[in-house]
Amino acid sequence: MAGTQEAQTRPVKDWLRRLGTRIGLGIAVLGLGSCTPTSRPQLPVALNSYYTDEQPAMSGDGRFLAFVSNRDGTRSILLYDLQRKQFAQLPRLNRKDAIAETPSLSYTGRYLVYVASDRGRPEIELYDRITQRTQVLTGGYRGWVRNPNISSDGRYVVFETGRRGQWDIEIIDRGPGIELDRPNGS
């Protein structure tokens, strides 16, 4: 009697096992689809994700968060607006031929400095969100550079340099003629 009952339930168990495998494969395929690199995240979007996000820097007013991410298949600097809960556009900042790292923001996030490496040589670059232009600050500079940090008003950039065969600290004064980053233009 036990053998016939087991024989009757075997087709049901086999069917359930096949159904579970199909459902499991469907979930696995859906999971793989969500890890595929896409263009810039859609707006609005949550800050945290399944991507590698690192090297965060916050603007002085606490509104913007810059960080390095691989969300679109390459290491790029992203800027997240914490008030609007969406990513800010950074036209012409991230280049496919360069690796960007260690961002730093001025007070309102107008100026962003970072290290960009193309052709194996790191340079400190400054991006102005108003003009949407990038300026190389250490072009032709002798020695290695790393870890830039911009003052809250955007005038000074401090960084580490290996110019003398050891890590030292240097400061770039962008000059009195630049437009300073001040809250509400004050």
MDTraj code that builds the backbone (N, CA, C; nanometers):
import mdtraj as md
import numpy as np

residues = "MET ALA GLY THR GLN GLU ALA GLN THR ARG PRO VAL LYS ASP TRP LEU ARG ARG LEU GLY THR ARG ILE GLY LEU GLY ILE ALA VAL LEU GLY LEU GLY SER CYS THR PRO THR SER ARG PRO GLN LEU PRO VAL ALA LEU ASN SER TYR TYR THR ASP GLU GLN PRO ALA MET SER GLY ASP GLY ARG PHE LEU ALA PHE VAL SER ASN ARG ASP GLY THR ARG SER ILE LEU LEU TYR ASP LEU GLN ARG LYS GLN PHE ALA GLN LEU PRO ARG LEU ASN ARG LYS ASP ALA ILE ALA GLU THR PRO SER LEU SER TYR THR GLY ARG TYR LEU VAL TYR VAL ALA SER ASP ARG GLY ARG PRO GLU ILE GLU LEU TYR ASP ARG ILE THR GLN ARG THR GLN VAL LEU THR GLY GLY TYR ARG GLY TRP VAL ARG ASN PRO ASN ILE SER SER ASP GLY ARG TYR VAL VAL PHE GLU THR GLY ARG ARG GLY GLN TRP ASP ILE GLU ILE ILE ASP ARG GLY PRO GLY ILE GLU LEU ASP ARG PRO ASN GLY SER".split()
xyz = np.array([
    [0.0822, -0.1197, 0.0000],
    [0.0000, 0.0000, 0.0000],
    [0.0863, 0.1256, 0.0000],
    [0.1931, 0.1260, 0.0788],
    [0.2811, 0.2424, 0.0851],
    [0.3491, 0.2626, -0.0484],
    [0.3830, 0.1552, -0.1192],
    [0.4490, 0.1664, -0.2490],
    [0.3585, 0.2297, -0.3528],
    [0.2287, 0.1978, -0.3523],
    [0.1383, 0.2564, -0.4514],
    [0.1112, 0.4034, -0.4221],
    [0.1037, 0.4407, -0.2949],
    [0.0815, 0.5806, -0.2595],
    [0.2035, 0.6645, -0.3020],
    [0.3255, 0.6066, -0.2809],
    [0.4472, 0.6751, -0.3212],
    [0.4515, 0.6880, -0.4738],
    [0.4076, 0.5861, -0.5445],
    [0.4065, 0.5903, -0.6909],
    [0.3080, 0.6947, -0.7404],
    [0.1954, 0.7151, -0.6688],
    [0.0976, 0.8154, -0.7096],
    [0.1479, 0.9579, -0.6838],
    [0.2229, 0.9808, -0.5767],
    [0.2691, 1.1166, -0.5446],
    [0.3965, 1.1526, -0.6196],
    [0.4671, 1.0531, -0.6768],
    [0.5924, 1.0820, -0.7481],
    [0.5704, 1.1773, -0.8656],
    [0.4665, 1.1592, -0.9528],
    [0.4484, 1.2545, -1.0630],
    [0.4212, 1.3967, -1.0127],
    [0.3493, 1.4100, -0.9020],
    [0.3213, 1.5426, -0.8470],
    [0.4510, 1.6051, -0.7970],
    [0.5351, 1.5265, -0.7271],
    [0.6626, 1.5770, -0.6777],
    [0.7529, 1.6164, -0.7942],
    [0.7562, 1.5362, -0.8991],
    [0.8378, 1.5684, -1.0162],
    [0.7896, 1.6983, -1.0817],
    [0.6573, 1.7113, -1.0924],
    [0.6021, 1.8327, -1.1521],
    [0.6375, 1.9561, -1.0686],
    [0.6252, 1.9469, -0.9356],
    [0.6597, 2.0577, -0.8471],
    [0.8084, 2.0908, -0.8566],
    [0.8940, 1.9889, -0.8664],
    [1.0380, 2.0115, -0.8776],
    [1.0693, 2.0861, -1.0079],
    [1.0056, 2.0442, -1.1197],
    [1.0286, 2.1118, -1.2470],
    [0.9774, 2.2560, -1.2424],
    [0.8613, 2.2767, -1.1814],
    [0.8053, 2.4106, -1.1683],
    [0.8979, 2.4982, -1.0843],
    [0.9485, 2.4452, -0.9742],
    [1.0410, 2.5198, -0.8887],
    [1.1681, 2.5554, -0.9624],
    [1.2194, 2.4659, -1.0456],
    [1.3391, 2.4937, -1.1235],
    [1.3127, 2.6059, -1.2223],
    [1.1956, 2.6023, -1.2880],
    [1.1613, 2.7086, -1.3825],
    [1.1488, 2.8432, -1.3127],
    [1.0845, 2.8445, -1.1972],
    [1.0693, 2.9690, -1.1217],
    [1.2063, 3.0176, -1.0765],
    [1.2888, 2.9268, -1.0273],
    [1.4237, 2.9633, -0.9833],
    [1.5060, 3.0195, -1.0973],
    [1.4989, 2.9573, -1.2149],
    [1.5724, 3.0094, -1.3299],
    [1.5204, 3.1453, -1.3724],
    [1.3882, 3.1630, -1.3644],
    [1.3297, 3.2919, -1.3996],
    [1.3782, 3.4008, -1.3067],
    [1.3852, 3.3714, -1.1779],
    [1.4353, 3.4689, -1.0812],
    [1.5818, 3.4962, -1.1078],
    [1.6600, 3.3924, -1.1385],
    [1.8020, 3.4111, -1.1670],
    [1.8218, 3.4984, -1.2899],
    [1.7408, 3.4772, -1.3936],
    [1.7526, 3.5582, -1.5149],
    [1.7149, 3.7023, -1.4842],
    [1.6081, 3.7236, -1.4060],
    [1.5714, 3.8593, -1.3677],
    [1.6830, 3.9245, -1.2877],
    [1.7448, 3.8503, -1.1991],
    [1.8543, 3.9036, -1.1186],
    [1.9724, 3.9434, -1.2044],
    [2.0064, 3.8634, -1.3041],
    [2.1175, 3.8977, -1.3918],
    [2.0871, 4.0220, -1.4726],
    [1.9636, 4.0372, -1.5133],
    [1.9261, 4.1537, -1.5920],
    [1.9432, 4.2827, -1.5128],
    [1.9231, 4.2777, -1.3813],
    [1.9349, 4.3998, -1.3026],
    [2.0797, 4.4390, -1.2783],
    [2.1762, 4.3499, -1.3025],
    [2.3170, 4.3818, -1.2821],
    [2.3846, 4.4298, -1.4092],
    [2.3130, 4.4298, -1.5184],
    [2.3710, 4.4723, -1.6448],
    [2.3946, 4.6224, -1.6414],
    [2.5149, 4.6683, -1.6826],
    [2.5409, 4.8131, -1.6823],
    [2.4434, 4.8862, -1.7725],
    [2.3972, 4.9994, -1.7255],
    [2.3037, 5.0808, -1.8027],
    [2.3578, 5.2223, -1.8080],
    [2.2879, 5.3066, -1.8809],
    [2.3264, 5.4466, -1.8810],
    [2.2920, 5.5053, -1.7443],
    [2.3143, 5.6329, -1.7278],
    [2.2951, 5.7007, -1.6007],
    [2.1638, 5.6574, -1.5350],
    [2.1624, 5.6377, -1.4023],
    [2.0404, 5.5956, -1.3335],
    [1.9240, 5.6910, -1.3602],
    [1.8043, 5.6344, -1.3655],
    [1.6843, 5.7143, -1.3914],
    [1.6497, 5.7973, -1.2686],
    [1.5833, 5.9090, -1.2890],
    [1.5486, 6.0008, -1.1820],
    [1.4047, 5.9800, -1.1395],
    [1.3677, 6.0008, -1.0143],
    [1.4500, 5.9962, -0.8947],
    [1.4907, 5.8526, -0.8640],
    [1.5955, 5.8393, -0.7886],
    [1.6490, 5.7069, -0.7603],
    [1.7093, 5.7082, -0.6203],
    [1.7089, 5.5932, -0.5578],
    [1.7683, 5.5806, -0.4248],
    [1.9196, 5.5892, -0.4358],
    [1.9810, 5.6350, -0.3319],
    [2.1262, 5.6505, -0.3306],
    [2.1962, 5.5154, -0.3313],
    [2.1583, 5.4256, -0.2443],
    [2.2264, 5.2970, -0.2331],
    [2.1824, 5.2012, -0.3427],
    [2.2775, 5.1168, -0.3863],
    [2.2509, 5.0256, -0.4963],
    [2.3348, 4.8998, -0.4786],
    [2.3271, 4.8111, -0.5757],
    [2.4093, 4.6906, -0.5760],
    [2.5431, 4.7134, -0.6446],
    [2.5707, 4.8350, -0.6874],
    [2.6948, 4.8680, -0.7550],
    [2.8025, 4.9037, -0.6523],
    [2.9262, 4.9081, -0.6983],
    [3.0357, 4.9497, -0.6123],
    [3.0377, 5.1019, -0.6087],
    [3.0088, 5.1583, -0.4932],
    [3.0110, 5.3023, -0.4717],
    [3.1130, 5.3290, -0.3619],
    [3.2071, 5.4219, -0.3879],
    [3.3139, 5.4446, -0.2912],
    [3.3658, 5.5876, -0.2989],
    [3.4532, 5.6226, -0.2067],
    [3.5210, 5.7516, -0.1999],
    [3.4217, 5.8682, -0.1933],
    [3.3303, 5.8690, -0.0961],
    [3.2308, 5.9754, -0.0876],
    [3.2899, 6.1079, -0.0400],
    [3.2317, 6.2166, -0.0884],
    [3.2666, 6.3524, -0.0446],
    [3.1384, 6.4346, -0.0448],
    [3.1180, 6.5130, 0.0606],
    [2.9956, 6.5914, 0.0729],
    [3.0262, 6.7402, 0.0593],
    [2.9337, 6.8118, -0.0044],
    [2.9484, 6.9567, -0.0153],
    [2.9332, 7.0184, 0.1231],
    [2.9889, 7.1383, 0.1404],
    [2.9863, 7.2048, 0.2700],
    [2.8473, 7.2351, 0.3214],
    [2.7530, 7.2583, 0.2311],
    [2.6159, 7.2863, 0.2737],
    [2.5346, 7.1592, 0.2973],
    [2.5954, 7.0426, 0.2735],
    [2.5284, 6.9155, 0.3003],
    [2.4274, 6.8733, 0.1963],
    [2.4185, 6.9419, 0.0853],
    [2.3179, 6.9086, -0.0157],
    [2.3644, 6.8018, -0.1138],
    [2.4924, 6.8054, -0.1539],
    [2.5405, 6.7158, -0.2589],
    [2.6405, 6.6148, -0.2048],
    [2.6359, 6.4974, -0.2630],
    [2.7283, 6.3904, -0.2303],
    [2.7911, 6.3418, -0.3605],
    [2.9231, 6.3550, -0.3699],
    [2.9963, 6.3053, -0.4864],
    [3.0630, 6.1743, -0.4472],
    [3.0687, 6.0807, -0.5411],
    [3.1358, 5.9538, -0.5142],
    [3.1722, 5.8870, -0.6456],
    [3.2581, 5.7874, -0.6352],
    [3.3001, 5.7098, -0.7512],
    [3.2141, 5.5845, -0.7558],
    [3.1648, 5.5508, -0.8747],
    [3.0761, 5.4358, -0.8904],
    [3.1012, 5.3659, -1.0228],
    [3.0589, 5.2405, -1.0310],
    [3.0654, 5.1672, -1.1568],
    [2.9255, 5.1413, -1.2119],
    [2.8313, 5.2275, -1.1834],
    [2.6921, 5.2078, -1.2238],
    [2.6710, 5.2018, -1.3738],
    [2.7514, 5.2694, -1.4519],
    [2.7319, 5.2639, -1.5967],
    [2.8434, 5.1869, -1.6658],
    [2.9040, 5.0923, -1.5944],
    [3.0018, 5.0029, -1.6548],
    [3.1448, 5.0522, -1.6500],
    [3.1673, 5.1761, -1.6131],
    [3.3021, 5.2301, -1.5979],
    [3.3077, 5.3064, -1.4656],
    [3.4285, 5.3297, -1.4180],
    [3.4438, 5.4084, -1.2956],
    [3.4176, 5.5545, -1.3296],
    [3.3131, 5.6091, -1.2719],
    [3.2734, 5.7470, -1.2988],
    [3.2449, 5.8182, -1.1679],
    [3.2535, 5.9489, -1.1716],
    [3.2126, 6.0297, -1.0572],
    [3.0657, 6.0651, -1.0756],
    [2.9876, 6.0382, -0.9735],
    [2.8462, 6.0725, -0.9739],
    [2.8213, 6.1780, -0.8675],
    [2.7179, 6.2585, -0.8863],
    [2.6806, 6.3612, -0.7911],
    [2.5335, 6.3419, -0.7566],
    [2.5076, 6.3173, -0.6293],
    [2.3717, 6.2906, -0.5829],
    [2.3207, 6.4108, -0.5047],
    [2.2039, 6.4608, -0.5427],
    [2.1387, 6.5717, -0.4742],
    [2.0540, 6.5118, -0.3615],
    [2.0964, 6.5332, -0.2379],
    [2.0278, 6.4738, -0.1231],
    [1.8917, 6.5372, -0.0967],
    [1.8708, 6.6626, -0.1374],
    [1.7405, 6.7275, -0.1207],
    [1.6385, 6.6716, -0.2180],
    [1.6762, 6.6640, -0.3435],
    [1.5840, 6.6174, -0.4483],
    [1.5805, 6.4670, -0.4623],
    [1.6762, 6.3983, -0.3992],
    [1.6873, 6.2529, -0.4065],
    [1.6995, 6.2048, -0.5513],
    [1.7932, 6.2685, -0.6225],
    [1.8188, 6.2308, -0.7612],
    [1.9622, 6.2671, -0.7974],
    [2.0089, 6.2093, -0.9046],
    [2.1435, 6.2372, -0.9510],
    [2.1446, 6.3666, -1.0319],
    [2.2490, 6.4466, -1.0117],
    [2.2681, 6.5690, -1.0890],
    [2.3482, 6.5345, -1.2140],
    [2.3179, 6.6001, -1.3214],
    [2.3892, 6.5778, -1.4468],
    [2.5254, 6.6460, -1.4404],
    [2.6265, 6.5796, -1.4936],
    [2.7632, 6.6324, -1.4992],
    [2.8146, 6.6206, -1.6429],
    [2.7614, 6.7013, -1.7342],
    [2.8032, 6.6904, -1.8744],
    [2.9526, 6.7155, -1.8904],
    [3.0156, 6.6342, -1.9713],
    [3.1578, 6.6446, -2.0056],
    [3.2533, 6.6222, -1.8889],
    [3.2062, 6.5641, -1.7798],
    [3.2977, 6.5366, -1.6682],
    [3.3672, 6.4028, -1.6869],
    [3.2917, 6.2966, -1.6970],
    [3.3483, 6.1620, -1.7037],
    [3.3844, 6.1267, -1.8475],
    [3.5087, 6.0854, -1.8657],
    [3.5564, 6.0469, -1.9985],
    [3.5808, 5.8965, -1.9997],
    [3.5553, 5.8345, -2.1120],
    [3.5761, 5.6897, -2.1261],
    [3.7236, 5.6529, -2.1228],
    [3.8127, 5.7477, -2.1570],
    [3.9557, 5.7175, -2.1643],
    [4.0315, 5.7514, -2.0355],
    [3.9603, 5.7860, -1.9279],
    [4.0264, 5.8247, -1.8032],
    [3.9573, 5.7597, -1.6840],
    [4.0343, 5.7358, -1.5814],
    [3.9822, 5.6841, -1.4550],
    [3.9750, 5.8011, -1.3584],
    [3.8584, 5.8271, -1.3029],
    [3.8388, 5.9380, -1.2095],
    [3.8282, 5.8844, -1.0675],
    [3.8955, 5.9528, -0.9744],
    [3.8950, 5.9090, -0.8349],
    [3.9028, 6.0275, -0.7399],
    [3.8767, 6.0009, -0.6146],
    [3.8876, 6.0918, -0.4995],
    [3.8274, 6.2305, -0.5237],
    [3.6958, 6.2386, -0.5404],
    [3.6331, 6.3690, -0.5598],
    [3.6300, 6.4506, -0.4306],
    [3.6239, 6.5821, -0.4470],
    [3.6076, 6.6760, -0.3359],
    [3.5206, 6.7903, -0.3864],
    [3.4297, 6.8393, -0.3021],
    [3.3336, 6.9427, -0.3421],
    [3.3535, 7.0724, -0.2648],
    [3.3267, 7.1843, -0.3324],
    [3.3232, 7.3144, -0.2659],
    [3.1918, 7.3260, -0.1882],
    [3.1675, 7.4420, -0.1287],
    [3.0555, 7.4595, -0.0362],
    [2.9199, 7.4202, -0.0943],
    [2.8825, 7.4758, -0.2092],
    [2.7522, 7.4427, -0.2691],
    [2.7626, 7.3348, -0.3763],
    [2.8825, 7.2799, -0.3946],
    [2.9020, 7.1769, -0.4962],
    [2.9236, 7.2323, -0.6351],
    [2.9468, 7.3624, -0.6458],
    [2.9728, 7.4194, -0.7783],
    [3.1025, 7.3635, -0.8356],
    [3.2076, 7.3622, -0.7548],
    [3.3378, 7.3133, -0.7994],
    [3.3620, 7.1721, -0.7450],
    [3.4152, 7.0894, -0.8313],
    [3.4476, 6.9519, -0.7956],
    [3.5906, 6.9256, -0.8428],
    [3.6794, 6.8868, -0.7518],
    [3.8150, 6.8477, -0.7915],
    [3.8283, 6.6978, -0.7736],
    [3.9158, 6.6383, -0.8523],
    [3.9334, 6.4938, -0.8511],
    [4.0640, 6.4607, -0.9224],
    [4.1050, 6.3357, -0.9111],
    [4.2214, 6.2869, -0.9841],
    [4.1702, 6.2106, -1.1047],
    [4.2235, 6.2431, -1.2218],
    [4.1901, 6.1700, -1.3441],
    [4.3194, 6.1126, -1.4002],
    [4.3157, 5.9846, -1.4322],
    [4.4339, 5.9183, -1.4886],
    [4.4035, 5.8734, -1.6299],
    [4.4761, 5.9277, -1.7240],
    [4.4717, 5.8776, -1.8607],
    [4.6166, 5.8626, -1.9052],
    [4.6426, 5.7645, -1.9814],
    [4.7791, 5.7312, -2.0231],
    [4.8691, 5.7021, -1.9021],
    [4.8093, 5.6581, -1.7921],
    [4.8855, 5.6167, -1.6754],
    [4.9387, 5.7285, -1.5884],
    [4.9079, 5.8513, -1.6187],
    [4.9603, 5.9646, -1.5418],
    [4.8451, 6.0372, -1.4718],
    [4.8443, 6.0416, -1.3381],
    [4.7357, 6.1120, -1.2687],
    [4.7513, 6.2635, -1.2763],
    [4.6404, 6.3319, -1.2962],
    [4.6346, 6.4787, -1.2979],
    [4.5196, 6.5214, -1.2075],
    [4.5351, 6.6341, -1.1432],
    [4.4253, 6.6901, -1.0656],
    [4.3475, 6.7819, -1.1578],
    [4.2172, 6.7578, -1.1633],
    [4.1296, 6.8352, -1.2506],
    [4.0203, 6.9001, -1.1685],
    [3.9707, 7.0124, -1.2169],
    [3.8622, 7.0853, -1.1530],
    [3.7473, 7.0949, -1.2518],
    [3.6282, 7.0601, -1.2062],
    [3.5075, 7.0692, -1.2894],
    [3.4183, 7.1782, -1.2304],
    [3.3732, 7.2704, -1.3159],
    [3.2820, 7.3773, -1.2759],
    [3.1428, 7.3391, -1.3254],
    [3.0500, 7.3173, -1.2337],
    [2.9151, 7.2752, -1.2717],
    [2.8378, 7.3850, -1.3438],
    [2.8729, 7.5110, -1.3227],
    [2.8019, 7.6198, -1.3895],
    [2.8423, 7.6277, -1.5369],
    [2.9717, 7.6269, -1.5634],
    [3.0198, 7.6366, -1.7018],
    [3.0289, 7.5007, -1.7700],
    [3.0206, 7.3931, -1.6925],
    [3.0323, 7.2555, -1.7412],
    [3.1654, 7.2317, -1.8115],
    [3.2703, 7.2911, -1.7570],
    [3.4042, 7.2763, -1.8133],
    [3.4983, 7.2150, -1.7115],
    [3.5969, 7.1427, -1.7642],
    [3.7002, 7.0816, -1.6827],
    [3.8318, 7.1535, -1.7086],
    [3.9061, 7.1765, -1.6013],
    [4.0358, 7.2427, -1.6109],
    [4.1401, 7.1527, -1.5435],
    [4.2489, 7.1239, -1.6133],
    [4.3587, 7.0466, -1.5552],
    [4.4418, 7.1425, -1.4710],
    [4.4559, 7.1128, -1.3426],
    [4.5295, 7.2012, -1.2518],
    [4.6771, 7.1648, -1.2409],
    [4.7121, 7.0411, -1.2726],
    [4.8511, 6.9973, -1.2563],
    [4.9123, 6.9542, -1.3891],
    [4.8683, 7.0110, -1.4986],
    [4.9240, 6.9773, -1.6290],
    [5.0726, 7.0103, -1.6348],
    [5.1538, 6.9163, -1.6792],
    [5.2976, 6.9380, -1.6860],
    [5.3659, 6.9331, -1.5507],
    [5.2920, 6.9002, -1.4484],
    [5.3457, 6.8939, -1.3136],
    [5.4418, 6.7754, -1.3015],
    [5.5532, 6.7955, -1.2377],
    [5.6507, 6.6874, -1.2189],
    [5.6191, 6.6148, -1.0889],
    [5.6069, 6.4846, -1.0976],
    [5.5773, 6.4041, -0.9793],
    [5.4343, 6.3545, -0.9787],
    [5.4086, 6.2609, -0.8898],
    [5.2764, 6.2011, -0.8765],
    [5.1902, 6.2856, -0.7848],
    [5.0600, 6.2828, -0.8082],
    [4.9651, 6.3571, -0.7254],
    [4.8531, 6.2641, -0.6811],
    [4.7949, 6.2965, -0.5650],
    [4.6815, 6.2174, -0.5153],
    [4.6051, 6.2975, -0.4096],
    [4.4850, 6.2515, -0.3789],
    [4.3986, 6.3017, -0.2710],
    [4.3768, 6.4532, -0.2715],
    [4.3212, 6.5091, -0.3783],
    [4.2942, 6.6533, -0.3784],
    [4.1754, 6.6874, -0.2891],
    [4.1767, 6.8089, -0.2381],
    [4.0667, 6.8595, -0.1569],
    [4.0524, 7.0078, -0.1871],
    [3.9303, 7.0535, -0.2114],
    [3.9068, 7.1934, -0.2472],
    [3.8515, 7.2694, -0.1269],
    [3.8908, 7.3958, -0.1144],
    [3.8378, 7.4786, -0.0057],
    [3.6898, 7.5046, -0.0308],
    [3.6191, 7.5427, 0.0748],
    [3.4743, 7.5612, 0.0611],
    [3.4389, 7.6697, -0.0400],
    [3.5232, 7.7748, -0.0536],
    [3.4920, 7.8798, -0.1504],
    [3.5433, 7.8487, -0.2909],
    [3.6213, 7.7398, -0.3066],
    [3.6684, 7.6971, -0.4376],
    [3.7983, 7.7612, -0.4825],
    [3.8587, 7.8451, -0.3994],
    [3.9806, 7.9139, -0.4424],
    [4.1053, 7.8267, -0.4286],
    [4.1144, 7.7481, -0.3239],
    [4.2354, 7.6709, -0.2959],
    [4.2122, 7.5218, -0.3152],
    [4.3139, 7.4558, -0.3691],
    [4.3113, 7.3102, -0.3827],
    [4.4378, 7.2577, -0.3165],
    [4.4214, 7.1695, -0.2202],
    [4.5339, 7.1087, -0.1513],
    [4.5413, 6.9627, -0.1964],
    [4.6617, 6.9089, -0.2076],
    [4.6787, 6.7714, -0.2537],
    [4.8129, 6.7179, -0.2069],
    [4.8304, 6.5885, -0.2209],
    [4.9572, 6.5233, -0.1892],
    [5.0384, 6.5101, -0.3179],
    [5.1698, 6.5286, -0.3054],
    [5.2570, 6.5163, -0.4216],
    [5.3803, 6.4339, -0.3858],
    [5.4263, 6.3584, -0.4831],
    [5.5468, 6.2778, -0.4657],
    [5.6651, 6.3376, -0.5402],
    [5.6614, 6.4665, -0.5641],
    [5.7633, 6.5344, -0.6442],
    [5.9044, 6.5210, -0.5862],
    [5.9184, 6.5219, -0.4551],
    [6.0510, 6.5153, -0.3937],
    [6.0893, 6.3736, -0.3514],
    [6.0189, 6.2741, -0.4001],
    [6.0511, 6.1365, -0.3639],
    [5.9854, 6.0913, -0.2350],
    [5.9021, 6.1736, -0.1773],
    [5.8226, 6.1404, -0.0588],
    [5.6896, 6.2117, -0.0737],
    [5.5916, 6.1743, 0.0042],
    [5.4620, 6.2405, -0.0053],
    [5.4642, 6.3689, 0.0749],
    [5.4447, 6.4810, 0.0068],
    [5.4357, 6.6134, 0.0670],
    [5.2990, 6.6723, 0.0344],
    [5.2677, 6.7838, 0.0976],
    [5.1414, 6.8533, 0.0744],
    [5.1700, 6.9830, 0.0018],
    [5.0907, 7.0101, -0.1027],
    [5.1035, 7.1353, -0.1773],
    [4.9655, 7.1991, -0.1909],
    [4.9663, 7.3295, -0.2127],
    [4.8428, 7.4059, -0.2269],
    [4.8475, 7.4836, -0.3580],
    [4.7385, 7.4775, -0.4323],
    [4.7229, 7.5594, -0.5527],
    [4.6258, 7.6716, -0.5185],
    [4.6684, 7.7949, -0.5402],
    [4.5825, 7.9118, -0.5246],
    [4.5306, 7.9455, -0.6641],
    [4.4018, 7.9301, -0.6856],
    [4.3428, 7.9566, -0.8168],
    [4.3333, 8.1050, -0.8459],
    [4.3675, 8.1897, -0.7493],
    [4.3752, 8.3327, -0.7717],
    [4.2544, 8.4101, -0.7251],
    [4.2730, 8.5414, -0.7075],
    [4.1634, 8.6261, -0.6589],
    [4.0580, 8.6543, -0.7655],
    [4.0876, 8.6255, -0.8911],
    [3.9948, 8.6576, -0.9989],
    [3.8884, 8.5523, -1.0263],
    [3.8910, 8.4393, -0.9558],
    [3.7903, 8.3362, -0.9838],
    [3.6581, 8.3712, -0.9162],
    [3.5519, 8.3164, -0.9668],
    [3.4224, 8.3337, -0.9030],
    [3.4142, 8.2362, -0.7865],
    [3.4036, 8.2887, -0.6661],
    [3.4020, 8.2049, -0.5474],
    [3.2682, 8.1343, -0.5323],
    [3.2721, 8.0200, -0.4679],
    [3.1505, 7.9428, -0.4394],
    [3.0999, 7.9853, -0.3017],
    [2.9960, 8.0643, -0.3037],
    [2.9383, 8.1138, -0.1779],
    [2.7893, 8.0887, -0.1785],
    [2.7332, 8.0626, -0.0606],
    [2.5885, 8.0380, -0.0551],
    [2.5096, 8.1579, -0.1040],
    [2.4154, 8.1342, -0.1906],
    [2.3256, 8.2374, -0.2449],
    [2.4009, 8.3547, -0.3072],
    [2.5221, 8.3301, -0.3572],
    [2.5978, 8.4335, -0.4270],
    [2.6503, 8.5443, -0.3373],
    [2.6440, 8.5277, -0.2043],
    [2.6882, 8.6338, -0.1119],
    [2.8368, 8.6578, -0.1200],
])
top = md.Topology()
chain = top.add_chain()
for i, resn in enumerate(residues, 1):
    res = top.add_residue(resn, chain, resSeq=i)
    for name in ("N", "CA", "C"):
        top.add_atom(name, md.element.get_by_symbol(name[0]), res)
traj = md.Trajectory(xyz[None], top)
